[in-house]
Amino acid sequence: MIARIARTLLLTQFGVAALFYLLLVKLHVTNVPLAIVLSLAMVGLFRASITANSFFLTWPNRAKSAHTPELSWPGIFRLFAGEYCATMVCSSWGMPFQRFDKRIYTDTTSLPVLLIHGYGCNSGYWHWMSKALEEAHITHYAVDMEPVFGSIDGYAPLVHEAVQRLVTESGQDKIVIVAHSMGGLAARAYLRDHGCANIAKVITLGTPHHGTTIANFGIGINCGEMNWLGRAEEGTSSEWLQKLAATEEPSTRAVILSIYSHHDNIVSPQISSHLPGAENVAISGIGHVALALDPTIQARVVAEIHKAGI
């Protein structure tokens, strides 16, 4: 479903660019290359405004503390540019055209990996992480979580089915889960229902473990389950997240590694990604979508997968 939506939106954007081009021609812009560039730039600026809006929506509820690094203006520009480029390539190439089921390598000693995407995405989001895993010869499967706007509880059986399939087909007793954003909550829902018997490690990237204020602007049951209610200092997690946390044993949290950004533009307050009892790694200057596309994050994930198999 997401692939079809992404392709439709991409086609719509090209259509708008074509209409703008015709308008420029009608206004007697006779330089054809210039008219094409201006038409595409108009669409690009619109897409940039969407990315900028995510920063504006989360800025009032950002988590500031003595441990939160302040970015310089060049750093802010790199943060925005990196997130904008990540959203462009994911929505225009990854999700519309790069969905995949599995990539198998028989010449590896690493544990196999299950990739779980976040809200509004599909397995195509992992296209660039998949390239890094391919270079490391790590077998990895991906799952598409649908219905898109369903309950996160409903994704747990999909994760369970994928885990069992990967265990059976790989011949390994344990696997590693790598999950982005809401996918990390789906992984925790799976652990709640099925335990850690087949899981060596869960690596979450930018997961709103305690909720995010921007979920209040989204649609779907899953958005309601990811809500952060109130401001950064005095807010609370959604009822669903509170119930999930209440079911977890220390042994469950111990298998989780939460990697998150101090400057996430979707998870707000950003400290929401810090999960007590888990291993937490905070980085700076990387946006939400860009997390799985960043080479340093990819290298850290590959290293953690190797370490999980020791």
Phi and psi in degrees as GROMACS dihedral restraints (atoms count N, CA, C in turn):
[ dihedral_restraints ]
;  ai    aj    ak    al  type     phi  dphi    fc
    3     4     5     6     1   -61.8    20    10
    4     5     6     7     1   -38.8    20    10
    6     7     8     9     1   -60.6    20    10
    7     8     9    10     1   -42.9    20    10
    9    10    11    12     1   -64.9    20    10
   10    11    12    13     1   -42.9    20    10
   12    13    14    15     1   -62.7    20    10
   13    14    15    16     1   -44.1    20    10
   15    16    17    18     1   -63.9    20    10
   16    17    18    19     1   -40.9    20    10
   18    19    20    21     1   -66.9    20    10
   19    20    21    22     1   -38.7    20    10
   21    22    23    24     1   -63.9    20    10
   22    23    24    25     1   -44.1    20    10
   24    25    26    27     1   -64.5    20    10
   25    26    27    28     1   -37.6    20    10
   27    28    29    30     1   -65.5    20    10
   28    29    30    31     1   -43.1    20    10
   30    31    32    33     1   -64.2    20    10
   31    32    33    34     1   -38.4    20    10
   33    34    35    36     1   -62.5    20    10
   34    35    36    37     1   -40.8    20    10
   36    37    38    39     1   -64.4    20    10
   37    38    39    40     1   -40.1    20    10
   39    40    41    42     1   -65.0    20    10
   40    41    42    43     1   -36.5    20    10
   42    43    44    45     1   -64.0    20    10
   43    44    45    46     1   -42.2    20    10
   45    46    47    48     1   -64.4    20    10
   46    47    48    49     1   -41.1    20    10
   48    49    50    51     1   -62.1    20    10
   49    50    51    52     1   -39.2    20    10
   51    52    53    54     1   -65.5    20    10
   52    53    54    55     1   -41.0    20    10
   54    55    56    57     1   -65.1    20    10
   55    56    57    58     1   -39.6    20    10
   57    58    59    60     1   -65.4    20    10
   58    59    60    61     1   -37.7    20    10
   60    61    62    63     1   -61.8    20    10
   61    62    63    64     1   -45.0    20    10
   63    64    65    66     1   -63.4    20    10
   64    65    66    67     1   -35.5    20    10
   66    67    68    69     1   -64.5    20    10
   67    68    69    70     1   -42.7    20    10
   69    70    71    72     1   -63.1    20    10
   70    71    72    73     1   -39.9    20    10
   72    73    74    75     1   -62.7    20    10
   73    74    75    76     1   -41.4    20    10
   75    76    77    78     1   -64.7    20    10
   76    77    78    79     1   -28.9    20    10
   78    79    80    81     1   -86.7    20    10
   79    80    81    82     1    12.6    20    10
   81    82    83    84     1    70.9    20    10
   82    83    84    85     1    32.8    20    10
   84    85    86    87     1   -82.8    20    10
   85    86    87    88     1   102.6    20    10
   87    88    89    90     1   -90.1    20    10
   88    89    90    91     1   -11.8    20    10
   90    91    92    93     1   -80.9    20    10
   91    92    93    94     1   100.9    20    10
   93    94    95    96     1   -61.1    20    10
   94    95    96    97     1   -49.1    20    10
   96    97    98    99     1   -57.6    20    10
   97    98    99   100     1   -39.6    20    10
   99   100   101   102     1   -64.5    20    10
  100   101   102   103     1   -42.2    20    10
  102   103   104   105     1   -62.8    20    10
  103   104   105   106     1   -39.9    20    10
  105   106   107   108     1   -65.1    20    10
  106   107   108   109     1   -45.1    20    10
  108   109   110   111     1   -62.2    20    10
  109   110   111   112     1   -43.3    20    10
  111   112   113   114     1   -64.8    20    10
  112   113   114   115     1   -37.5    20    10
  114   115   116   117     1   -65.5    20    10
  115   116   117   118     1   -46.4    20    10
  117   118   119   120     1   -68.4    20    10
  118   119   120   121     1   -36.0    20    10
  120   121   122   123     1   -64.1    20    10
  121   122   123   124     1   -35.4    20    10
  123   124   125   126     1   -62.3    20    10
  124   125   126   127     1   -43.7    20    10
  126   127   128   129     1   -66.3    20    10
  127   128   129   130     1   -41.1    20    10
  129   130   131   132     1   -61.4    20    10
  130   131   132   133     1   -39.4    20    10
  132   133   134   135     1   -66.9    20    10
  133   134   135   136     1   -37.3    20    10
  135   136   137   138     1   -62.7    20    10
  136   137   138   139     1   -43.7    20    10
  138   139   140   141     1   -65.1    20    10
  139   140   141   142     1   -36.7    20    10
  141   142   143   144     1   -64.4    20    10
  142   143   144   145     1   -35.1    20    10
  144   145   146   147     1   -66.6    20    10
  145   146   147   148     1   -32.2    20    10
  147   148   149   150     1   -66.9    20    10
  148   149   150   151     1   -43.7    20    10
  150   151   152   153     1   -63.5    20    10
  151   152   153   154     1   -44.1    20    10
  153   154   155   156     1   -60.8    20    10
  154   155   156   157     1   -36.8    20    10
  156   157   158   159     1   -62.7    20    10
  157   158   159   160     1   -35.0    20    10
  159   160   161   162     1   -64.1    20    10
  160   161   162   163     1   -36.5    20    10
  162   163   164   165     1   -68.7    20    10
  163   164   165   166     1   -41.2    20    10
  165   166   167   168     1   -65.3    20    10
  166   167   168   169     1   -38.5    20    10
  168   169   170   171     1   -68.6    20    10
  169   170   171   172     1   -35.1    20    10
  171   172   173   174     1   -91.9    20    10
  172   173   174   175     1   -15.5    20    10
  174   175   176   177     1   -58.4    20    10
  175   176   177   178     1   -44.3    20    10
  177   178   179   180     1   -62.1    20    10
  178   179   180   181     1   -25.5    20    10
  180   181   182   183     1  -111.1    20    10
  181   182   183   184     1    21.2    20    10
  183   184   185   186     1   -64.8    20    10
  184   185   186   187     1   151.1    20    10
  186   187   188   189     1   -91.8    20    10
  187   188   189   190     1   108.7    20    10
  189   190   191   192     1  -106.5    20    10
  190   191   192   193     1   134.8    20    10
  192   193   194   195     1  -152.4    20    10
  193   194   195   196     1   179.0    20    10
  195   196   197   198     1   -65.8    20    10
  196   197   198   199     1   -18.2    20    10
  198   199   200   201     1   -96.3    20    10
  199   200   201   202     1     1.7    20    10
  201   202   203   204     1   -91.0    20    10
  202   203   204   205     1   112.7    20    10
  204   205   206   207     1   -66.0    20    10
  205   206   207   208     1   138.5    20    10
  207   208   209   210     1   -89.1    20    10
  208   209   210   211     1   135.1    20    10
  210   211   212   213     1   -92.5    20    10
  211   212   213   214     1   141.7    20    10
  213   214   215   216     1   -74.3    20    10
  214   215   216   217     1   170.0    20    10
  216   217   218   219     1   -60.6    20    10
  217   218   219   220     1   -41.3    20    10
  219   220   221   222     1   -60.9    20    10
  220   221   222   223     1   -36.4    20    10
  222   223   224   225     1   -65.7    20    10
  223   224   225   226     1   -39.6    20    10
  225   226   227   228     1   -64.1    20    10
  226   227   228   229     1   -40.4    20    10
  228   229   230   231     1   -63.5    20    10
  229   230   231   232     1   -43.5    20    10
  231   232   233   234     1   -65.1    20    10
  232   233   234   235     1   -38.7    20    10
  234   235   236   237     1   -59.1    20    10
  235   236   237   238     1   -50.0    20    10
  237   238   239   240     1   -66.5    20    10
  238   239   240   241     1   -44.5    20    10
  240   241   242   243     1   -62.7    20    10
  241   242   243   244     1   -40.2    20    10
  243   244   245   246     1   -65.5    20    10
  244   245   246   247     1   -41.6    20    10
  246   247   248   249     1   -70.0    20    10
  247   248   249   250     1   -39.5    20    10
  249   250   251   252     1   -62.1    20    10
  250   251   252   253     1   -47.1    20    10
  252   253   254   255     1   -63.0    20    10
  253   254   255   256     1   -39.6    20    10
  255   256   257   258     1   -63.8    20    10
  256   257   258   259     1   -43.6    20    10
  258   259   260   261     1   -67.2    20    10
  259   260   261   262     1   -35.9    20    10
  261   262   263   264     1   -64.3    20    10
  262   263   264   265     1   -50.1    20    10
  264   265   266   267     1   -72.3    20    10
  265   266   267   268     1   -33.9    20    10
  267   268   269   270     1   -67.6    20    10
  268   269   270   271     1   -46.0    20    10
  270   271   272   273     1   -79.5    20    10
  271   272   273   274     1   -22.7    20    10
  273   274   275   276     1  -101.6    20    10
  274   275   276   277     1   -15.8    20    10
  276   277   278   279     1  -134.2    20    10
  277   278   279   280     1   -51.3    20    10
  279   280   281   282     1   -62.6    20    10
  280   281   282   283     1   -63.5    20    10
  282   283   284   285     1   -69.1    20    10
  283   284   285   286     1   -36.0    20    10
  285   286   287   288     1   -72.3    20    10
  286   287   288   289     1   -32.7    20    10
  288   289   290   291     1  -130.0    20    10
  289   290   291   292     1    -6.8    20    10
  291   292   293   294     1  -119.8    20    10
  292   293   294   295     1    27.3    20    10
  294   295   296   297     1   -60.8    20    10
  295   296   297   298     1   145.9    20    10
  297   298   299   300     1  -149.2    20    10
  298   299   300   301     1   161.1    20    10
  300   301   302   303     1  -102.3    20    10
  301   302   303   304     1   -50.1    20    10
  303   304   305   306     1  -161.3    20    10
  304   305   306   307     1   154.1    20    10
  306   307   308   309     1  -133.0    20    10
  307   308   309   310     1   114.9    20    10
  309   310   311   312     1  -108.9    20    10
  310   311   312   313     1   135.9    20    10
  312   313   314   315     1  -129.7    20    10
  313   314   315   316     1   124.3    20    10
  315   316   317   318     1   -90.4    20    10
  316   317   318   319     1   -14.0    20    10
  318   319   320   321     1  -101.3    20    10
  319   320   321   322     1    49.5    20    10
  321   322   323   324     1  -134.2    20    10
  322   323   324   325     1   149.7    20    10
  324   325   326   327     1  -107.0    20    10
  325   326   327   328     1    -0.1    20    10
  327   328   329   330     1   -80.2    20    10
  328   329   330   331     1   152.0    20    10
  330   331   332   333     1   -66.2    20    10
  331   332   333   334     1   147.7    20    10
  333   334   335   336     1   -70.6    20    10
  334   335   336   337     1   159.9    20    10
  336   337   338   339     1  -126.4    20    10
  337   338   339   340     1   139.5    20    10
  339   340   341   342     1  -109.9    20    10
  340   341   342   343     1   125.4    20    10
  342   343   344   345     1  -100.2    20    10
  343   344   345   346     1   128.3    20    10
  345   346   347   348     1  -123.4    20    10
  346   347   348   349     1   118.1    20    10
  348   349   350   351     1   -79.9    20    10
  349   350   351   352     1   176.2    20    10
  351   352   353   354     1  -103.1    20    10
  352   353   354   355     1  -166.2    20    10
  354   355   356   357     1   -61.1    20    10
  355   356   357   358     1   132.8    20    10
  357   358   359   360     1    71.1    20    10
  358   359   360   361     1    15.6    20    10
  360   361   362   363     1  -119.8    20    10
  361   362   363   364     1  -177.2    20    10
  363   364   365   366     1  -144.1    20    10
  364   365   366   367     1  -171.2    20    10
  366   367   368   369     1   -63.5    20    10
  367   368   369   370     1   -18.9    20    10
  369   370   371   372     1   -63.0    20    10
  370   371   372   373     1   -20.9    20    10
  372   373   374   375     1   -58.9    20    10
  373   374   375   376     1   -30.3    20    10
  375   376   377   378     1   -86.5    20    10
  376   377   378   379     1     7.7    20    10
  378   379   380   381     1   -51.4    20    10
  379   380   381   382     1   -44.0    20    10
  381   382   383   384     1   -79.3    20    10
  382   383   384   385     1   -37.1    20    10
  384   385   386   387     1   -63.8    20    10
  385   386   387   388     1   -37.3    20    10
  387   388   389   390     1   -59.9    20    10
  388   389   390   391     1   -38.7    20    10
  390   391   392   393     1   -61.0    20    10
  391   392   393   394     1   -41.0    20    10
  393   394   395   396     1   -66.7    20    10
  394   395   396   397     1   -38.8    20    10
  396   397   398   399     1   -69.3    20    10
  397   398   399   400     1   -35.5    20    10
  399   400   401   402     1   -62.3    20    10
  400   401   402   403     1   -43.9    20    10
  402   403   404   405     1   -61.1    20    10
  403   404   405   406     1   -32.4    20    10
  405   406   407   408     1   -88.0    20    10
  406   407   408   409     1     0.7    20    10
  408   409   410   411     1    55.7    20    10
  409   410   411   412     1    47.5    20    10
  411   412   413   414     1  -104.6    20    10
  412   413   414   415     1   121.2    20    10
  414   415   416   417     1   -64.0    20    10
  415   416   417   418     1   132.6    20    10
  417   418   419   420     1  -146.8    20    10
  418   419   420   421     1   139.9    20    10
  420   421   422   423     1  -111.6    20    10
  421   422   423   424     1   161.0    20    10
  423   424   425   426     1  -133.7    20    10
  424   425   426   427     1   152.5    20    10
  426   427   428   429     1  -125.7    20    10
  427   428   429   430     1   140.0    20    10
  429   430   431   432     1   -99.8    20    10
  430   431   432   433     1   120.9    20    10
  432   433   434   435     1   -95.3    20    10
  433   434   435   436     1   111.8    20    10
  435   436   437   438     1  -135.3    20    10
  436   437   438   439     1   154.2    20    10
  438   439   440   441     1   -69.4    20    10
  439   440   441   442     1   148.7    20    10
  441   442   443   444     1   -58.3    20    10
  442   443   444   445     1   -39.6    20    10
  444   445   446   447     1  -107.5    20    10
  445   446   447   448     1    22.4    20    10
  447   448   449   450     1   -81.9    20    10
  448   449   450   451     1  -178.0    20    10
  450   451   452   453     1   -74.6    20    10
  451   452   453   454     1   146.2    20    10
  453   454   455   456     1   -63.7    20    10
  454   455   456   457     1   -31.3    20    10
  456   457   458   459     1   -57.4    20    10
  457   458   459   460     1   -34.7    20    10
  459   460   461   462     1   -70.5    20    10
  460   461   462   463     1   -16.0    20    10
  462   463   464   465     1   -84.1    20    10
  463   464   465   466     1   -20.7    20    10
  465   466   467   468     1   -58.4    20    10
  466   467   468   469     1   -43.1    20    10
  468   469   470   471     1   -63.9    20    10
  469   470   471   472     1   -33.4    20    10
  471   472   473   474     1   -65.4    20    10
  472   473   474   475     1   -41.6    20    10
  474   475   476   477     1   -64.9    20    10
  475   476   477   478     1   -43.0    20    10
  477   478   479   480     1   -60.1    20    10
  478   479   480   481     1   -45.0    20    10
  480   481   482   483     1   -60.9    20    10
  481   482   483   484     1   -42.3    20    10
  483   484   485   486     1   -67.2    20    10
  484   485   486   487     1   -39.8    20    10
  486   487   488   489     1   -62.2    20    10
  487   488   489   490     1   -47.1    20    10
  489   490   491   492     1   -63.3    20    10
  490   491   492   493     1   -39.0    20    10
  492   493   494   495     1   -63.8    20    10
  493   494   495   496     1   -44.5    20    10
  495   496   497   498     1   -65.9    20    10
  496   497   498   499     1   -41.2    20    10
  498   499   500   501     1   -61.8    20    10
  499   500   501   502     1   -45.5    20    10
  501   502   503   504     1   -65.8    20    10
  502   503   504   505     1   -47.3    20    10
  504   505   506   507     1   -76.0    20    10
  505   506   507   508     1   -26.6    20    10
  507   508   509   510     1   -88.3    20    10
  508   509   510   511     1   -22.5    20    10
  510   511   512   513     1    78.0    20    10
  511   512   513   514     1     7.9    20    10
  513   514   515   516     1   -96.1    20    10
  514   515   516   517     1   146.2    20    10
  516   517   518   519     1   -78.5    20    10
  517   518   519   520     1   -28.1    20    10
  519   520   521   522     1  -130.0    20    10
  520   521   522   523     1   153.0    20    10
  522   523   524   525     1  -132.9    20    10
  523   524   525   526     1   173.5    20    10
  525   526   527   528     1  -113.3    20    10
  526   527   528   529     1   135.6    20    10
  528   529   530   531     1  -102.6    20    10
  529   530   531   532     1   130.9    20    10
  531   532   533   534     1  -117.3    20    10
  532   533   534   535     1   120.8    20    10
  534   535   536   537     1  -131.5    20    10
  535   536   537   538     1   140.8    20    10
  537   538   539   540     1  -107.9    20    10
  538   539   540   541     1   134.3    20    10
  540   541   542   543     1    54.8    20    10
  541   542   543   544     1  -124.2    20    10
  543   544   545   546     1   -57.6    20    10
  544   545   546   547     1   -26.2    20    10
  546   547   548   549     1   -57.7    20    10
  547   548   549   550     1   -31.4    20    10
  549   550   551   552     1   -65.9    20    10
  550   551   552   553     1   -34.1    20    10
  552   553   554   555     1   -71.7    20    10
  553   554   555   556     1   -36.3    20    10
  555   556   557   558     1   -63.7    20    10
  556   557   558   559     1   -37.2    20    10
  558   559   560   561     1   -65.3    20    10
  559   560   561   562     1   -40.9    20    10
  561   562   563   564     1   -67.3    20    10
  562   563   564   565     1   -36.3    20    10
  564   565   566   567     1   -64.2    20    10
  565   566   567   568     1   -37.7    20    10
  567   568   569   570     1   -63.1    20    10
  568   569   570   571     1   -46.0    20    10
  570   571   572   573     1   -61.9    20    10
  571   572   573   574     1   -36.8    20    10
  573   574   575   576     1   -60.0    20    10
  574   575   576   577     1   -42.0    20    10
  576   577   578   579     1   -85.6    20    10
  577   578   579   580     1   -29.3    20    10
  579   580   581   582     1  -127.3    20    10
  580   581   582   583     1    -4.7    20    10
  582   583   584   585     1    76.8    20    10
  583   584   585   586     1  -173.5    20    10
  585   586   587   588     1  -104.2    20    10
  586   587   588   589     1    13.4    20    10
  588   589   590   591     1   -56.3    20    10
  589   590   591   592     1   -35.6    20    10
  591   592   593   594     1  -106.4    20    10
  592   593   594   595     1    10.0    20    10
  594   595   596   597     1  -119.0    20    10
  595   596   597   598     1   119.9    20    10
  597   598   599   600     1   -85.1    20    10
  598   599   600   601     1   -36.6    20    10
  600   601   602   603     1  -160.2    20    10
  601   602   603   604     1   146.5    20    10
  603   604   605   606     1  -118.6    20    10
  604   605   606   607     1   120.5    20    10
  606   607   608   609     1  -108.0    20    10
  607   608   609   610     1   115.7    20    10
  609   610   611   612     1  -105.1    20    10
  610   611   612   613     1   139.8    20    10
  612   613   614   615     1  -116.7    20    10
  613   614   615   616     1   113.1    20    10
  615   616   617   618     1    59.7    20    10
  616   617   618   619     1    38.0    20    10
  618   619   620   621     1   -85.4    20    10
  619   620   621   622     1   129.3    20    10
  621   622   623   624     1   -79.4    20    10
  622   623   624   625     1    76.0    20    10
  624   625   626   627     1   -60.8    20    10
  625   626   627   628     1   -25.5    20    10
  627   628   629   630     1  -114.2    20    10
  628   629   630   631     1     6.7    20    10
  630   631   632   633     1   105.8    20    10
  631   632   633   634     1   170.1    20    10
  633   634   635   636     1  -145.9    20    10
  634   635   636   637     1   141.3    20    10
  636   637   638   639     1   -65.8    20    10
  637   638   639   640     1   -28.2    20    10
  639   640   641   642     1   -69.6    20    10
  640   641   642   643     1   -17.2    20    10
  642   643   644   645     1   -63.8    20    10
  643   644   645   646     1   -22.5    20    10
  645   646   647   648     1   -66.0    20    10
  646   647   648   649     1   -17.9    20    10
  648   649   650   651     1   -97.7    20    10
  649   650   651   652     1    -4.3    20    10
  651   652   653   654     1   -92.5    20    10
  652   653   654   655     1   179.3    20    10
  654   655   656   657     1  -122.3    20    10
  655   656   657   658     1   154.3    20    10
  657   658   659   660     1   111.7    20    10
  658   659   660   661     1   156.3    20    10
  660   661   662   663     1   -60.8    20    10
  661   662   663   664     1   -39.3    20    10
  663   664   665   666     1   -63.0    20    10
  664   665   666   667     1   -34.3    20    10
  666   667   668   669     1   -63.5    20    10
  667   668   669   670     1   -42.5    20    10
  669   670   671   672     1   -61.7    20    10
  670   671   672   673     1   -33.5    20    10
  672   673   674   675     1   -75.4    20    10
  673   674   675   676     1   -18.9    20    10
  675   676   677   678     1  -100.2    20    10
  676   677   678   679     1     8.5    20    10
  678   679   680   681     1   -63.8    20    10
  679   680   681   682     1   141.8    20    10
  681   682   683   684     1  -109.2    20    10
  682   683   684   685     1   123.6    20    10
  684   685   686   687     1  -103.5    20    10
  685   686   687   688     1   113.4    20    10
  687   688   689   690     1   105.8    20    10
  688   689   690   691     1  -176.9    20    10
  690   691   692   693     1   -79.7    20    10
  691   692   693   694     1   174.7    20    10
  693   694   695   696     1   -57.6    20    10
  694   695   696   697     1   -44.3    20    10
  696   697   698   699     1   -78.3    20    10
  697   698   699   700     1   -39.7    20    10
  699   700   701   702     1  -115.8    20    10
  700   701   702   703     1    13.2    20    10
  702   703   704   705     1   -79.2    20    10
  703   704   705   706     1   174.2    20    10
  705   706   707   708     1  -137.7    20    10
  706   707   708   709     1   157.8    20    10
  708   709   710   711     1   -73.3    20    10
  709   710   711   712     1   163.1    20    10
  711   712   713   714     1   -65.3    20    10
  712   713   714   715     1   163.3    20    10
  714   715   716   717     1   -60.4    20    10
  715   716   717   718     1   -39.2    20    10
  717   718   719   720     1   -62.4    20    10
  718   719   720   721     1   -44.4    20    10
  720   721   722   723     1   -66.8    20    10
  721   722   723   724     1   -36.8    20    10
  723   724   725   726     1   -64.8    20    10
  724   725   726   727     1   -40.8    20    10
  726   727   728   729     1   -66.8    20    10
  727   728   729   730     1   -39.6    20    10
  729   730   731   732     1   -60.5    20    10
  730   731   732   733     1   -46.9    20    10
  732   733   734   735     1   -62.7    20    10
  733   734   735   736     1   -35.1    20    10
  735   736   737   738     1   -68.6    20    10
  736   737   738   739     1   -21.0    20    10
  738   739   740   741     1   -88.9    20    10
  739   740   741   742     1    -9.7    20    10
  741   742   743   744     1   -89.5    20    10
  742   743   744   745     1   135.3    20    10
  744   745   746   747     1   -89.1    20    10
  745   746   747   748     1   158.2    20    10
  747   748   749   750     1   -55.6    20    10
  748   749   750   751     1   -34.0    20    10
  750   751   752   753     1   -65.2    20    10
  751   752   753   754     1   -29.8    20    10
  753   754   755   756     1   -71.2    20    10
  754   755   756   757     1   -47.9    20    10
  756   757   758   759     1   -61.4    20    10
  757   758   759   760     1   -30.4    20    10
  759   760   761   762     1   -66.6    20    10
  760   761   762   763     1   -21.5    20    10
  762   763   764   765     1   -89.5    20    10
  763   764   765   766     1    -1.9    20    10
  765   766   767   768     1   -98.6    20    10
  766   767   768   769     1   133.8    20    10
  768   769   770   771     1  -116.0    20    10
  769   770   771   772     1   117.7    20    10
  771   772   773   774     1  -103.3    20    10
  772   773   774   775     1   113.7    20    10
  774   775   776   777     1  -104.1    20    10
  775   776   777   778     1   125.4    20    10
  777   778   779   780     1  -147.3    20    10
  778   779   780   781     1   166.1    20    10
  780   781   782   783     1  -108.2    20    10
  781   782   783   784     1   138.1    20    10
  783   784   785   786     1   -63.2    20    10
  784   785   786   787     1   -19.9    20    10
  786   787   788   789     1  -119.4    20    10
  787   788   789   790     1    32.5    20    10
  789   790   791   792     1   -62.5    20    10
  790   791   792   793     1   135.1    20    10
  792   793   794   795     1   -99.0    20    10
  793   794   795   796     1     4.0    20    10
  795   796   797   798     1  -117.7    20    10
  796   797   798   799     1   -42.3    20    10
  798   799   800   801     1   -85.7    20    10
  799   800   801   802     1   116.6    20    10
  801   802   803   804     1  -148.4    20    10
  802   803   804   805     1   123.6    20    10
  804   805   806   807     1   -68.3    20    10
  805   806   807   808     1   144.7    20    10
  807   808   809   810     1   -64.5    20    10
  808   809   810   811     1   -26.1    20    10
  810   811   812   813     1   -65.8    20    10
  811   812   813   814     1   -10.9    20    10
  813   814   815   816     1   -58.9    20    10
  814   815   816   817     1   -24.9    20    10
  816   817   818   819     1   -80.3    20    10
  817   818   819   820     1    -8.5    20    10
  819   820   821   822     1   -81.6    20    10
  820   821   822   823     1   115.6    20    10
  822   823   824   825     1  -108.6    20    10
  823   824   825   826     1   110.6    20    10
  825   826   827   828     1   -57.3    20    10
  826   827   828   829     1   137.8    20    10
  828   829   830   831     1    90.5    20    10
  829   830   831   832     1   -17.2    20    10
  831   832   833   834     1   -97.4    20    10
  832   833   834   835     1   170.8    20    10
  834   835   836   837     1   -85.4    20    10
  835   836   837   838     1   129.3    20    10
  837   838   839   840     1  -120.7    20    10
  838   839   840   841     1   133.0    20    10
  840   841   842   843     1  -128.0    20    10
  841   842   843   844     1   114.2    20    10
  843   844   845   846     1  -101.5    20    10
  844   845   846   847     1   133.3    20    10
  846   847   848   849     1  -122.6    20    10
  847   848   849   850     1   174.0    20    10
  849   850   851   852     1  -127.6    20    10
  850   851   852   853     1   154.6    20    10
  852   853   854   855     1    75.0    20    10
  853   854   855   856     1    18.8    20    10
  855   856   857   858     1  -125.8    20    10
  856   857   858   859     1   134.9    20    10
  858   859   860   861     1   -81.6    20    10
  859   860   861   862     1   178.8    20    10
  861   862   863   864     1   -68.2    20    10
  862   863   864   865     1   -55.9    20    10
  864   865   866   867     1   -66.3    20    10
  865   866   867   868     1   -33.6    20    10
  867   868   869   870     1   -69.6    20    10
  868   869   870   871     1   -12.4    20    10
  870   871   872   873     1   -55.8    20    10
  871   872   873   874     1   -49.1    20    10
  873   874   875   876     1   -79.2    20    10
  874   875   876   877     1    -7.9    20    10
  876   877   878   879     1   -99.6    20    10
  877   878   879   880     1    -9.4    20    10
  879   880   881   882     1   -79.9    20    10
  880   881   882   883     1   128.1    20    10
  882   883   884   885     1   -59.0    20    10
  883   884   885   886     1   -35.4    20    10
  885   886   887   888     1   -69.1    20    10
  886   887   888   889     1   -37.5    20    10
  888   889   890   891     1   -67.9    20    10
  889   890   891   892     1   -43.1    20    10
  891   892   893   894     1   -58.8    20    10
  892   893   894   895     1   -44.0    20    10
  894   895   896   897     1   -63.3    20    10
  895   896   897   898     1   -39.1    20    10
  897   898   899   900     1   -65.8    20    10
  898   899   900   901     1   -41.9    20    10
  900   901   902   903     1   -62.9    20    10
  901   902   903   904     1   -46.4    20    10
  903   904   905   906     1   -59.2    20    10
  904   905   906   907     1   -43.3    20    10
  906   907   908   909     1   -62.5    20    10
  907   908   909   910     1   -40.3    20    10
  909   910   911   912     1   -68.7    20    10
  910   911   912   913     1   -34.7    20    10
  912   913   914   915     1   -65.3    20    10
  913   914   915   916     1   -44.5    20    10
  915   916   917   918     1   -59.5    20    10
  916   917   918   919     1   -42.9    20    10
  918   919   920   921     1   -66.1    20    10
  919   920   921   922     1   -33.5    20    10
  921   922   923   924     1   -66.3    20    10
  922   923   924   925     1   -24.5    20    10
  924   925   926   927     1   -88.7    20    10
  925   926   927   928     1    -3.2    20    10
